[in-house]
Amino acid sequence: MSVSPMAYVHPDAKIGKDVTIEAFASVYADVEVGDGTWIGPNAVIMDGARIGKNCKIFPGAVVSAIPQDLKYKGEKSITTIGDNTTIRECATINKGTIDKMETRIGANCLIMAYVHVAHDTFVGNNVIIAVDTVLAGHMVIEDFAIIEGLCGAQQFLHVGAHSFIAGGSLIRKNVPPFIKCAREPLTYTGINAIGLRRRGWAEETIKEIEDIYRTLYIRHKNIGNAVEEIKEKFPDSEHKQLILDFIAKSENGIVKRP
């Protein structure tokens, strides 16, 4: 462990092996930091932080500050950061409230500069959230989602796995898995074929996902009719079920058709 003499680390904090804590960083008492993690200058790791192995937390980031929510009454909640995740300059991640008691960022994520992740939001693994994006509370962001910069999302929304949201978007509806969306209001613009190919998905699977969404967004004006056709027309598969389950659980609706 390498701790700068100009850093503040509370004696009760649990610090793993080979951790580096740079000058003027602050680590509070109820904190756990995994092996190999680097905490940069002026980063602040507050009570309730549970940081995994080999993370990088850049200058000015604040992890596990109390929620910016009036219902928070001082309950002992946490913020979990998965292994190999990078949190860039001045990002802020608030811990949970009584709703979930936790805010969670998964493994292998990139949280870029000035991103805000509010209380009780769960971010999956391998997610990228770009500069100046703001996520409100109680959200779910599934694995491999990419949210470009300058986006704003309202609370209680759900962003599906392998989806891509264009920069500057206002996210007011749930974003189904595998799709790209852009424009104002936020609109389906196709499937995230480039992302799926980069991750090794088979071309026939990508084509089937595209056909499912063409049925949902292009061929039908009524989502209920489209769902019934998808159930009947397409063979059972994990990706088909993932899409249907997402739609069924989206009580607040999904992003608009073109």
C-alpha positions in Angstrom: 0.0 0.0 0.0 1.2 3.5 -0.9 -0.5 6.4 0.9 0.8 9.9 0.4 1.6 11.6 3.7 -0.7 14.4 2.5 -3.7 12.1 2.1 -6.3 11.5 4.8 -7.2 7.9 5.5 -9.3 7.1 8.5 -7.7 4.4 10.6 -10.9 2.3 10.5 -11.0 2.2 6.7 -10.2 -1.3 5.2 -7.6 -0.9 2.5 -6.4 -3.8 0.4 -3.0 -4.7 -0.9 -1.1 -2.6 -3.5 -3.6 0.3 -3.1 -2.2 3.8 -4.0 -3.8 6.9 -2.4 -2.5 10.1 -3.8 -2.0 13.5 -2.1 -5.1 15.3 -0.7 -7.4 12.3 -1.3 -9.8 11.6 1.6 -10.9 8.1 2.7 -13.6 8.0 5.4 -14.0 5.4 8.1 -16.7 3.1 6.7 -14.9 2.4 3.5 -13.5 -0.8 1.9 -11.0 -0.5 -1.0 -10.0 -3.6 -2.9 -6.5 -4.7 -3.9 -4.7 -2.7 -6.6 -7.0 0.2 -6.7 -5.7 3.7 -7.4 -7.3 6.8 -5.8 -6.1 10.0 -7.3 -5.4 13.4 -5.8 -8.4 15.2 -4.2 -10.7 12.2 -4.7 -13.2 11.8 -1.8 -14.3 8.3 -0.8 -17.1 8.7 1.8 -18.8 6.4 4.3 -20.5 3.4 2.7 -18.1 3.1 -0.2 -17.3 -0.5 -1.2 -14.7 -0.3 -4.0 -13.5 -3.4 -5.8 -10.1 -4.5 -7.1 -8.0 -2.6 -9.6 -10.3 0.4 -9.9 -9.1 3.9 -10.8 -10.7 6.9 -9.2 -9.5 10.2 -10.7 -9.0 13.6 -9.1 -12.1 15.4 -7.8 -14.4 12.3 -7.9 -16.7 11.9 -5.0 -17.9 8.4 -4.2 -20.7 7.6 -1.7 -21.8 11.1 -0.7 -25.3 11.2 0.9 -28.2 11.3 -1.5 -29.6 14.5 -2.9 -33.0 13.3 -1.8 -35.2 14.7 0.9 -36.4 11.2 2.0 -32.9 10.3 3.1 -32.9 10.3 6.9 -29.4 9.2 7.6 -29.9 5.5 7.2 -26.6 3.5 6.8 -26.6 2.8 3.0 -23.7 1.9 0.7 -22.2 2.5 -2.7 -20.7 -0.5 -4.5 -18.1 -0.2 -7.3 -17.2 -3.3 -9.1 -13.7 -4.6 -10.1 -11.7 -2.8 -12.8 -14.0 0.2 -13.0 -12.7 3.6 -13.8 -14.3 6.8 -12.4 -13.0 9.9 -14.1 -12.5 13.5 -12.9 -15.2 15.1 -10.8 -17.8 12.3 -11.3 -20.2 12.0 -8.3 -21.9 8.8 -7.2 -24.4 9.1 -4.3 -25.2 6.2 -2.0 -28.6 4.6 -1.6 -31.7 5.6 0.4 -34.2 3.4 2.2 -35.6 2.3 -1.2 -32.7 0.0 -2.1 -30.0 1.0 0.5 -27.4 0.8 -2.2 -26.2 2.5 -5.4 -24.2 0.1 -7.5 -21.7 0.4 -10.4 -20.7 -3.0 -11.9 -17.4 -4.3 -13.0 -15.3 -3.1 -16.0 -17.3 0.2 -16.3 -16.1 3.6 -17.5 -17.8 6.5 -15.8 -16.4 9.6 -17.5 -15.8 13.1 -16.2 -18.6 15.1 -14.5 -21.1 12.2 -14.7 -23.6 12.1 -11.8 -25.1 8.7 -10.7 -27.9 9.4 -8.2 -29.1 7.3 -5.3 -30.4 3.7 -5.7 -29.3 3.5 -9.3 -27.9 0.1 -10.4 -25.4 0.1 -13.3 -24.5 -3.3 -14.8 -21.1 -4.6 -16.0 -19.1 -3.2 -19.0 -21.2 0.0 -19.1 -19.9 3.3 -20.5 -21.4 6.6 -19.4 -19.8 9.6 -21.2 -19.0 13.1 -20.1 -21.6 15.3 -18.3 -24.4 12.7 -18.3 -26.8 12.8 -15.4 -28.6 9.8 -14.2 -31.5 10.4 -11.7 -32.3 8.0 -8.9 -33.8 4.5 -9.0 -32.6 3.8 -12.5 -31.4 0.4 -13.9 -28.7 0.4 -16.6 -28.0 -3.1 -17.9 -24.8 -4.7 -19.1 -22.9 -3.2 -22.0 -25.1 -0.2 -22.4 -23.5 3.0 -23.7 -24.8 6.4 -22.9 -23.0 9.2 -24.7 -22.2 12.6 -23.3 -24.6 15.4 -22.2 -27.5 13.1 -21.7 -30.1 13.5 -18.9 -32.3 10.7 -17.6 -35.3 11.0 -15.3 -35.8 8.7 -12.3 -37.1 5.1 -12.3 -36.1 4.5 -15.9 -34.6 1.2 -17.3 -32.0 1.1 -20.0 -31.6 -2.3 -21.6 -28.5 -4.4 -22.3 -26.3 -3.6 -25.3 -28.3 -0.4 -26.1 -26.7 2.8 -27.3 -28.1 6.3 -26.5 -26.8 9.2 -28.6 -25.2 12.3 -27.0 -27.4 15.1 -25.9 -30.4 12.9 -25.5 -33.2 13.4 -22.9 -34.2 10.0 -21.6 -37.8 10.0 -20.5 -38.9 6.5 -21.5 -37.4 3.0 -21.1 -34.8 2.0 -23.7 -35.2 -1.7 -24.8 -32.1 -3.9 -25.2 -30.0 -4.0 -28.3 -31.3 -0.7 -29.8 -29.9 2.6 -30.8 -31.9 5.8 -30.1 -31.5 9.5 -30.7 -33.4 12.7 -31.5 -35.9 14.7 -29.5 -38.1 13.2 -28.3 -36.0 10.1 -27.9 -36.6 7.7 -30.8 -35.7 4.2 -32.0 -33.1 4.6 -34.8 -32.1 0.9 -35.4 -30.3 -1.8 -33.5 -26.8 -1.5 -32.1 -25.3 -3.9 -34.7 -21.8 -2.4 -34.4 -21.7 -3.0 -30.7 -23.0 -6.5 -31.0 -20.4 -7.4 -33.7 -17.6 -6.0 -31.6 -18.7 -8.3 -28.8 -18.7 -11.3 -31.1 -22.4 -11.8 -31.7 -23.3 -14.0 -34.7 -24.6 -12.3 -37.8 -27.7 -14.4 -37.9 -28.5 -13.4 -34.3 -28.0 -9.8 -35.1 -30.3 -10.1 -38.2 -33.0 -11.8 -36.0 -32.8 -9.0 -33.4 -33.2 -6.5 -36.2 -36.2 -8.3 -37.6 -37.8 -8.4 -34.1 -37.5 -4.7 -33.8 -38.7 -4.1 -37.3 -41.8 -6.0 -36.3 -42.1 -3.9 -33.1 -41.3 -0.4 -34.4 -41.9 -0.4 -38.2 -44.6 -2.9 -39.1 -47.1 -2.2 -36.3 -48.6 0.9 -34.8 -49.9 -1.1 -31.8 -47.3 -2.6 -29.5 -49.6 -5.3 -28.2 -50.2 -6.6 -31.8 -46.4 -6.5 -32.5 -45.7 -8.5 -29.3 -48.1 -11.2 -30.3 -46.5 -11.5 -33.8 -43.0 -11.6 -32.3 -44.2 -14.5 -30.0 -45.6 -16.4 -32.9 -43.2 -15.6 -35.7 -39.8 -15.9 -34.1 -38.1 -19.0 -32.6 -37.6 -19.1 -28.9 -34.2 -17.7 -27.9 -32.6 -15.8 -25.0 -32.5 -12.5 -26.9 -36.2 -12.8 -28.0 -37.2 -13.5 -24.4 -35.1 -10.6 -23.1 -36.8 -8.2 -25.4 -40.3 -9.5 -24.6 -39.7 -9.4 -20.8 -38.3 -5.9 -21.0 -41.4 -4.6 -22.9 -43.8 -6.5 -20.5 -42.1 -4.8 -17.5 -42.0 -1.3 -19.0 -45.1 0.1 -17.3 -44.0 3.7 -18.1 -43.6 2.8 -21.8 -40.6 2.5 -24.2 -38.9 5.0 -26.5 -40.9 6.1 -29.5 -41.1 4.6 -33.0 -39.5 6.5 -35.9 
